[in-house]
Amino acid sequence: MDVNTMRLLATALVMGLGTLAPGLAIGWIGSKSVEAIGRNPEAASKVQTMAILAIAFAEAVAIYALVIALIIKFVV
């Protein structure tokens, strides 16, 4: 394997794992927040705020993975 092949493989691996984990986390956060609102409707605004904040942090991980993949592909 040459360097270009390894670079492309590393980029694919970073993007694959870097989007799989946040995708699963966002789904889990969404399902648990809907479950919490179903159990206690009075707390819907607090649960919704916390869920949106947690989803934003999970999405940030995917953006960091994209930045790292672009650095691997074009800089290294």
Biopython code that builds the backbone (N, CA, C, O; Angstrom):
import numpy as np
from Bio.PDB.StructureBuilder import StructureBuilder

atoms = [
    (1, "MET", "N", (0.833, -1.179, 0.000)),
    (1, "MET", "CA", (0.000, 0.000, 0.000)),
    (1, "MET", "C", (0.884, 1.251, 0.000)),
    (1, "MET", "O", (1.875, 1.342, 0.725)),
    (2, "ASP", "N", (0.495, 2.188, -0.822)),
    (2, "ASP", "CA", (1.259, 3.426, -0.857)),
    (2, "ASP", "C", (0.653, 4.447, 0.115)),
    (2, "ASP", "O", (-0.365, 4.183, 0.754)),
    (3, "VAL", "N", (1.281, 5.588, 0.210)),
    (3, "VAL", "CA", (0.878, 6.610, 1.173)),
    (3, "VAL", "C", (-0.505, 7.166, 0.843)),
    (3, "VAL", "O", (-1.295, 7.427, 1.750)),
    (4, "ASN", "N", (-0.804, 7.350, -0.429)),
    (4, "ASN", "CA", (-2.103, 7.900, -0.809)),
    (4, "ASN", "C", (-3.240, 6.955, -0.440)),
    (4, "ASN", "O", (-4.300, 7.404, -0.003)),
    (5, "THR", "N", (-3.034, 5.666, -0.609)),
    (5, "THR", "CA", (-4.050, 4.680, -0.233)),
    (5, "THR", "C", (-4.280, 4.689, 1.269)),
    (5, "THR", "O", (-5.422, 4.619, 1.724)),
    (6, "MET", "N", (-3.212, 4.772, 2.038)),
    (6, "MET", "CA", (-3.343, 4.810, 3.491)),
    (6, "MET", "C", (-4.040, 6.091, 3.943)),
    (6, "MET", "O", (-4.821, 6.075, 4.895)),
    (7, "ARG", "N", (-3.758, 7.193, 3.263)),
    (7, "ARG", "CA", (-4.405, 8.457, 3.599)),
    (7, "ARG", "C", (-5.914, 8.372, 3.352)),
    (7, "ARG", "O", (-6.709, 8.814, 4.181)),
    (8, "LEU", "N", (-6.298, 7.808, 2.220)),
    (8, "LEU", "CA", (-7.724, 7.666, 1.918)),
    (8, "LEU", "C", (-8.412, 6.695, 2.871)),
    (8, "LEU", "O", (-9.561, 6.908, 3.257)),
    (9, "LEU", "N", (-7.715, 5.640, 3.246)),
    (9, "LEU", "CA", (-8.273, 4.682, 4.198)),
    (9, "LEU", "C", (-8.462, 5.314, 5.573)),
    (9, "LEU", "O", (-9.476, 5.084, 6.231)),
    (10, "ALA", "N", (-7.492, 6.106, 6.004)),
    (10, "ALA", "CA", (-7.611, 6.786, 7.294)),
    (10, "ALA", "C", (-8.746, 7.806, 7.269)),
    (10, "ALA", "O", (-9.483, 7.945, 8.245)),
    (11, "THR", "N", (-8.886, 8.519, 6.149)),
    (11, "THR", "CA", (-9.970, 9.484, 6.025)),
    (11, "THR", "C", (-11.330, 8.787, 6.098)),
    (11, "THR", "O", (-12.240, 9.262, 6.778)),
    (12, "ALA", "N", (-11.461, 7.675, 5.406)),
    (12, "ALA", "CA", (-12.728, 6.928, 5.429)),
    (12, "ALA", "C", (-13.025, 6.386, 6.825)),
    (12, "ALA", "O", (-14.174, 6.407, 7.268)),
    (13, "LEU", "N", (-12.012, 5.908, 7.507)),
    (13, "LEU", "CA", (-12.206, 5.372, 8.854)),
    (13, "LEU", "C", (-12.633, 6.471, 9.834)),
    (13, "LEU", "O", (-13.541, 6.275, 10.642)),
    (14, "VAL", "N", (-11.971, 7.624, 9.752)),
    (14, "VAL", "CA", (-12.328, 8.735, 10.637)),
    (14, "VAL", "C", (-13.760, 9.184, 10.385)),
    (14, "VAL", "O", (-14.517, 9.400, 11.332)),
    (15, "MET", "N", (-14.138, 9.325, 9.127)),
    (15, "MET", "CA", (-15.496, 9.787, 8.836)),
    (15, "MET", "C", (-16.534, 8.715, 9.177)),
    (15, "MET", "O", (-17.630, 9.039, 9.635)),
    (16, "GLY", "N", (-16.200, 7.460, 8.959)),
    (16, "GLY", "CA", (-17.141, 6.390, 9.285)),
    (16, "GLY", "C", (-17.443, 6.320, 10.768)),
    (16, "GLY", "O", (-18.607, 6.303, 11.170)),
    (17, "LEU", "N", (-16.402, 6.279, 11.580)),
    (17, "LEU", "CA", (-16.602, 6.206, 13.021)),
    (17, "LEU", "C", (-17.039, 7.546, 13.602)),
    (17, "LEU", "O", (-17.786, 7.598, 14.579)),
    (18, "GLY", "N", (-16.564, 8.630, 12.987)),
    (18, "GLY", "CA", (-16.895, 9.954, 13.492)),
    (18, "GLY", "C", (-18.325, 10.366, 13.229)),
    (18, "GLY", "O", (-18.805, 11.313, 13.852)),
    (19, "THR", "N", (-19.023, 9.698, 12.337)),
    (19, "THR", "CA", (-20.436, 10.002, 12.112)),
    (19, "THR", "C", (-21.355, 8.912, 12.669)),
    (19, "THR", "O", (-22.529, 9.167, 12.939)),
    (20, "LEU", "N", (-20.833, 7.722, 12.838)),
    (20, "LEU", "CA", (-21.654, 6.638, 13.378)),
    (20, "LEU", "C", (-21.982, 6.880, 14.852)),
    (20, "LEU", "O", (-23.139, 6.769, 15.258)),
    (21, "ALA", "N", (-20.984, 7.202, 15.636)),
    (21, "ALA", "CA", (-21.203, 7.403, 17.066)),
    (21, "ALA", "C", (-22.139, 8.586, 17.357)),
    (21, "ALA", "O", (-23.068, 8.428, 18.149)),
    (22, "PRO", "N", (-21.931, 9.768, 16.748)),
    (22, "PRO", "CA", (-22.894, 10.848, 17.005)),
    (22, "PRO", "C", (-24.298, 10.544, 16.497)),
    (22, "PRO", "O", (-25.280, 10.973, 17.104)),
    (23, "GLY", "N", (-24.404, 9.816, 15.400)),
    (23, "GLY", "CA", (-25.727, 9.444, 14.907)),
    (23, "GLY", "C", (-26.473, 8.568, 15.893)),
    (23, "GLY", "O", (-27.663, 8.769, 16.137)),
    (24, "LEU", "N", (-25.778, 7.602, 16.454)),
    (24, "LEU", "CA", (-26.394, 6.749, 17.475)),
    (24, "LEU", "C", (-26.720, 7.544, 18.734)),
    (24, "LEU", "O", (-27.762, 7.332, 19.353)),
    (25, "ALA", "N", (-25.829, 8.460, 19.111)),
    (25, "ALA", "CA", (-26.067, 9.265, 20.312)),
    (25, "ALA", "C", (-27.271, 10.174, 20.143)),
    (25, "ALA", "O", (-28.067, 10.322, 21.071)),
    (26, "ILE", "N", (-27.418, 10.786, 18.972)),
    (26, "ILE", "CA", (-28.557, 11.672, 18.739)),
    (26, "ILE", "C", (-29.860, 10.886, 18.775)),
    (26, "ILE", "O", (-30.852, 11.363, 19.326)),
    (27, "GLY", "N", (-29.872, 9.697, 18.199)),
    (27, "GLY", "CA", (-31.063, 8.853, 18.262)),
    (27, "GLY", "C", (-31.403, 8.443, 19.683)),
    (27, "GLY", "O", (-32.573, 8.425, 20.066)),
    (28, "TRP", "N", (-30.389, 8.116, 20.458)),
    (28, "TRP", "CA", (-30.606, 7.714, 21.847)),
    (28, "TRP", "C", (-31.114, 8.893, 22.678)),
    (28, "TRP", "O", (-32.028, 8.738, 23.488)),
    (29, "ILE", "N", (-30.520, 10.069, 22.476)),
    (29, "ILE", "CA", (-30.962, 11.262, 23.204)),
    (29, "ILE", "C", (-32.411, 11.591, 22.851)),
    (29, "ILE", "O", (-33.212, 11.912, 23.728)),
    (30, "GLY", "N", (-32.739, 11.510, 21.574)),
    (30, "GLY", "CA", (-34.109, 11.800, 21.158)),
    (30, "GLY", "C", (-35.108, 10.835, 21.751)),
    (30, "GLY", "O", (-36.168, 11.247, 22.223)),
    (31, "SER", "N", (-34.782, 9.550, 21.733)),
    (31, "SER", "CA", (-35.738, 8.574, 22.266)),
    (31, "SER", "C", (-35.913, 8.718, 23.776)),
    (31, "SER", "O", (-37.028, 8.599, 24.286)),
    (32, "LYS", "N", (-34.838, 8.969, 24.478)),
    (32, "LYS", "CA", (-34.944, 9.127, 25.935)),
    (32, "LYS", "C", (-35.660, 10.419, 26.314)),
    (32, "LYS", "O", (-36.372, 10.456, 27.318)),
    (33, "SER", "N", (-35.482, 11.473, 25.529)),
    (33, "SER", "CA", (-36.176, 12.718, 25.862)),
    (33, "SER", "C", (-37.681, 12.590, 25.608)),
    (33, "SER", "O", (-38.484, 13.108, 26.383)),
    (34, "VAL", "N", (-38.063, 11.909, 24.537)),
    (34, "VAL", "CA", (-39.492, 11.681, 24.285)),
    (34, "VAL", "C", (-40.081, 10.797, 25.377)),
    (34, "VAL", "O", (-41.214, 11.013, 25.808)),
    (35, "GLU", "N", (-39.326, 9.813, 25.820)),
    (35, "GLU", "CA", (-39.786, 8.954, 26.909)),
    (35, "GLU", "C", (-39.950, 9.746, 28.206)),
    (35, "GLU", "O", (-40.915, 9.548, 28.945)),
    (36, "ALA", "N", (-39.006, 10.641, 28.474)),
    (36, "ALA", "CA", (-39.095, 11.452, 29.697)),
    (36, "ALA", "C", (-40.282, 12.412, 29.640)),
    (36, "ALA", "O", (-40.974, 12.609, 30.639)),
    (37, "ILE", "N", (-40.514, 13.004, 28.475)),
    (37, "ILE", "CA", (-41.667, 13.906, 28.341)),
    (37, "ILE", "C", (-42.969, 13.120, 28.464)),
    (37, "ILE", "O", (-43.946, 13.627, 29.015)),
    (38, "GLY", "N", (-42.992, 11.896, 27.959)),
    (38, "GLY", "CA", (-44.188, 11.065, 28.093)),
    (38, "GLY", "C", (-44.474, 10.697, 29.536)),
    (38, "GLY", "O", (-45.633, 10.573, 29.931)),
    (39, "ARG", "N", (-43.422, 10.522, 30.328)),
    (39, "ARG", "CA", (-43.622, 10.168, 31.737)),
    (39, "ARG", "C", (-43.983, 11.382, 32.589)),
    (39, "ARG", "O", (-44.743, 11.265, 33.550)),
    (40, "ASN", "N", (-43.440, 12.545, 32.237)),
    (40, "ASN", "CA", (-43.675, 13.742, 33.037)),
    (40, "ASN", "C", (-43.876, 14.938, 32.108)),
    (40, "ASN", "O", (-42.920, 15.664, 31.835)),
    (41, "PRO", "N", (-45.073, 15.157, 31.626)),
    (41, "PRO", "CA", (-45.319, 16.244, 30.663)),
    (41, "PRO", "C", (-45.050, 17.645, 31.206)),
    (41, "PRO", "O", (-44.772, 18.559, 30.429)),
    (42, "GLU", "N", (-45.126, 17.831, 32.525)),
    (42, "GLU", "CA", (-44.872, 19.157, 33.095)),
    (42, "GLU", "C", (-43.415, 19.586, 32.904)),
    (42, "GLU", "O", (-43.120, 20.781, 32.860)),
    (43, "ALA", "N", (-42.518, 18.626, 32.791)),
    (43, "ALA", "CA", (-41.092, 18.928, 32.659)),
    (43, "ALA", "C", (-40.647, 18.999, 31.198)),
    (43, "ALA", "O", (-39.453, 18.915, 30.912)),
    (44, "ALA", "N", (-41.589, 19.151, 30.279)),
    (44, "ALA", "CA", (-41.268, 19.105, 28.852)),
    (44, "ALA", "C", (-40.292, 20.200, 28.437)),
    (44, "ALA", "O", (-39.391, 19.944, 27.638)),
    (45, "SER", "N", (-40.450, 21.410, 28.959)),
    (45, "SER", "CA", (-39.563, 22.500, 28.538)),
    (45, "SER", "C", (-38.132, 22.275, 29.018)),
    (45, "SER", "O", (-37.185, 22.556, 28.284)),
    (46, "LYS", "N", (-37.964, 21.773, 30.239)),
    (46, "LYS", "CA", (-36.624, 21.497, 30.762)),
    (46, "LYS", "C", (-35.968, 20.343, 30.000)),
    (46, "LYS", "O", (-34.791, 20.408, 29.644)),
    (47, "VAL", "N", (-36.743, 19.294, 29.758)),
    (47, "VAL", "CA", (-36.208, 18.136, 29.037)),
    (47, "VAL", "C", (-35.845, 18.523, 27.610)),
    (47, "VAL", "O", (-34.807, 18.102, 27.099)),
    (48, "GLN", "N", (-36.677, 19.310, 26.973)),
    (48, "GLN", "CA", (-36.413, 19.724, 25.597)),
    (48, "GLN", "C", (-35.147, 20.572, 25.509)),
    (48, "GLN", "O", (-34.344, 20.399, 24.592)),
    (49, "THR", "N", (-34.969, 21.483, 26.456)),
    (49, "THR", "CA", (-33.766, 22.312, 26.470)),
    (49, "THR", "C", (-32.512, 21.466, 26.639)),
    (49, "THR", "O", (-31.524, 21.660, 25.930)),
    (50, "MET", "N", (-32.553, 20.542, 27.566)),
    (50, "MET", "CA", (-31.388, 19.685, 27.804)),
    (50, "MET", "C", (-31.125, 18.759, 26.612)),
    (50, "MET", "O", (-29.970, 18.492, 26.281)),
    (51, "ALA", "N", (-32.176, 18.273, 25.972)),
    (51, "ALA", "CA", (-32.011, 17.389, 24.817)),
    (51, "ALA", "C", (-31.389, 18.139, 23.641)),
    (51, "ALA", "O", (-30.514, 17.606, 22.959)),
    (52, "ILE", "N", (-31.831, 19.362, 23.403)),
    (52, "ILE", "CA", (-31.264, 20.144, 22.308)),
    (52, "ILE", "C", (-29.799, 20.444, 22.574)),
    (52, "ILE", "O", (-28.982, 20.388, 21.656)),
    (53, "LEU", "N", (-29.456, 20.761, 23.810)),
    (53, "LEU", "CA", (-28.063, 21.015, 24.163)),
    (53, "LEU", "C", (-27.212, 19.758, 23.988)),
    (53, "LEU", "O", (-26.104, 19.833, 23.456)),
    (54, "ALA", "N", (-27.712, 18.618, 24.425)),
    (54, "ALA", "CA", (-26.969, 17.363, 24.281)),
    (54, "ALA", "C", (-26.808, 16.978, 22.814)),
    (54, "ALA", "O", (-25.750, 16.487, 22.421)),
    (55, "ILE", "N", (-27.832, 17.191, 22.005)),
    (55, "ILE", "CA", (-27.738, 16.897, 20.569)),
    (55, "ILE", "C", (-26.704, 17.796, 19.905)),
    (55, "ILE", "O", (-25.970, 17.355, 19.022)),
    (56, "ALA", "N", (-26.643, 19.058, 20.329)),
    (56, "ALA", "CA", (-25.644, 19.970, 19.766)),
    (56, "ALA", "C", (-24.229, 19.501, 20.089)),
    (56, "ALA", "O", (-23.344, 19.564, 19.236)),
    (57, "PHE", "N", (-24.015, 19.033, 21.308)),
    (57, "PHE", "CA", (-22.689, 18.521, 21.662)),
    (57, "PHE", "C", (-22.352, 17.254, 20.892)),
    (57, "PHE", "O", (-21.207, 17.069, 20.480)),
    (58, "ALA", "N", (-23.322, 16.389, 20.694)),
    (58, "ALA", "CA", (-23.075, 15.173, 19.915)),
    (58, "ALA", "C", (-22.777, 15.514, 18.457)),
    (58, "ALA", "O", (-21.930, 14.878, 17.830)),
    (59, "GLU", "N", (-23.461, 16.499, 17.928)),
    (59, "GLU", "CA", (-23.215, 16.911, 16.547)),
    (59, "GLU", "C", (-21.835, 17.549, 16.398)),
    (59, "GLU", "O", (-21.215, 17.458, 15.338)),
    (60, "ALA", "N", (-21.362, 18.189, 17.452)),
    (60, "ALA", "CA", (-20.029, 18.792, 17.414)),
    (60, "ALA", "C", (-18.949, 17.729, 17.222)),
    (60, "ALA", "O", (-17.931, 17.992, 16.582)),
    (61, "VAL", "N", (-19.158, 16.554, 17.759)),
    (61, "VAL", "CA", (-18.194, 15.468, 17.575)),
    (61, "VAL", "C", (-18.086, 15.091, 16.099)),
    (61, "VAL", "O", (-16.990, 14.830, 15.605)),
    (62, "ALA", "N", (-19.206, 15.061, 15.400)),
    (62, "ALA", "CA", (-19.187, 14.755, 13.968)),
    (62, "ALA", "C", (-18.473, 15.856, 13.187)),
    (62, "ALA", "O", (-17.765, 15.569, 12.221)),
    (63, "ILE", "N", (-18.650, 17.098, 13.591)),
    (63, "ILE", "CA", (-17.967, 18.197, 12.907)),
    (63, "ILE", "C", (-16.466, 18.116, 13.153)),
    (63, "ILE", "O", (-15.680, 18.365, 12.239)),
    (64, "TYR", "N", (-16.057, 17.774, 14.362)),
    (64, "TYR", "CA", (-14.632, 17.597, 14.646)),
    (64, "TYR", "C", (-14.054, 16.463, 13.804)),
    (64, "TYR", "O", (-12.930, 16.563, 13.313)),
    (65, "ALA", "N", (-14.808, 15.399, 13.639)),
    (65, "ALA", "CA", (-14.344, 14.285, 12.808)),
    (65, "ALA", "C", (-14.180, 14.724, 11.359)),
    (65, "ALA", "O", (-13.236, 14.304, 10.689)),
    (66, "LEU", "N", (-15.078, 15.555, 10.873)),
    (66, "LEU", "CA", (-14.953, 16.074, 9.521)),
    (66, "LEU", "C", (-13.700, 16.922, 9.368)),
    (66, "LEU", "O", (-12.993, 16.809, 8.366)),
    (67, "VAL", "N", (-13.422, 17.759, 10.337)),
    (67, "VAL", "CA", (-12.215, 18.592, 10.285)),
    (67, "VAL", "C", (-10.963, 17.721, 10.293)),
    (67, "VAL", "O", (-10.030, 17.974, 9.531)),
    (68, "ILE", "N", (-10.932, 16.713, 11.132)),
    (68, "ILE", "CA", (-9.773, 15.817, 11.185)),
    (68, "ILE", "C", (-9.623, 15.057, 9.880)),
    (68, "ILE", "O", (-8.506, 14.880, 9.395)),
    (69, "ALA", "N", (-10.728, 14.604, 9.302)),
    (69, "ALA", "CA", (-10.663, 13.894, 8.024)),
    (69, "ALA", "C", (-10.135, 14.788, 6.924)),
    (69, "ALA", "O", (-9.336, 14.345, 6.099)),
    (70, "LEU", "N", (-10.565, 16.041, 6.893)),
    (70, "LEU", "CA", (-10.055, 16.972, 5.888)),
    (70, "LEU", "C", (-8.573, 17.260, 6.085)),
    (70, "LEU", "O", (-7.829, 17.393, 5.113)),
    (71, "ILE", "N", (-8.145, 17.355, 7.330)),
    (71, "ILE", "CA", (-6.710, 17.549, 7.597)),
    (71, "ILE", "C", (-5.919, 16.345, 7.133)),
    (71, "ILE", "O", (-4.860, 16.508, 6.525)),
    (72, "ILE", "N", (-6.398, 15.144, 7.399)),
    (72, "ILE", "CA", (-5.695, 13.940, 6.954)),
    (72, "ILE", "C", (-5.627, 13.888, 5.439)),
    (72, "ILE", "O", (-4.587, 13.551, 4.874)),
    (73, "LYS", "N", (-6.721, 14.216, 4.782)),
    (73, "LYS", "CA", (-6.788, 14.096, 3.334)),
    (73, "LYS", "C", (-5.929, 15.133, 2.614)),
    (73, "LYS", "O", (-5.248, 14.800, 1.644)),
    (74, "PHE", "N", (-5.951, 16.378, 3.070)),
    (74, "PHE", "CA", (-5.318, 17.435, 2.302)),
    (74, "PHE", "C", (-4.011, 17.971, 2.893)),
    (74, "PHE", "O", (-3.216, 18.550, 2.153)),
    (75, "VAL", "N", (-3.761, 17.806, 4.170)),
    (75, "VAL", "CA", (-2.579, 18.407, 4.784)),
    (75, "VAL", "C", (-1.473, 17.385, 5.033)),
    (75, "VAL", "O", (-0.312, 17.632, 4.708)),
    (76, "VAL", "N", (-1.826, 16.266, 5.596)),
    (76, "VAL", "CA", (-0.806, 15.273, 5.971)),
    (76, "VAL", "C", (-0.264, 14.572, 4.746)),
    (76, "VAL", "O", (0.602, 13.705, 4.864)),
]
sb = StructureBuilder()
sb.init_structure("model")
sb.init_model(0)
sb.init_chain("A")
sb.init_seg("    ")
for serial, (resi, resn, name, xyz) in enumerate(atoms, 1):
    if name == "N":
        sb.init_residue(resn, " ", resi, " ")
    sb.init_atom(name, np.array(xyz, "f"), 0.0, 1.0, " ", f" {name:<3s}", serial, name[0])
structure = sb.get_structure()
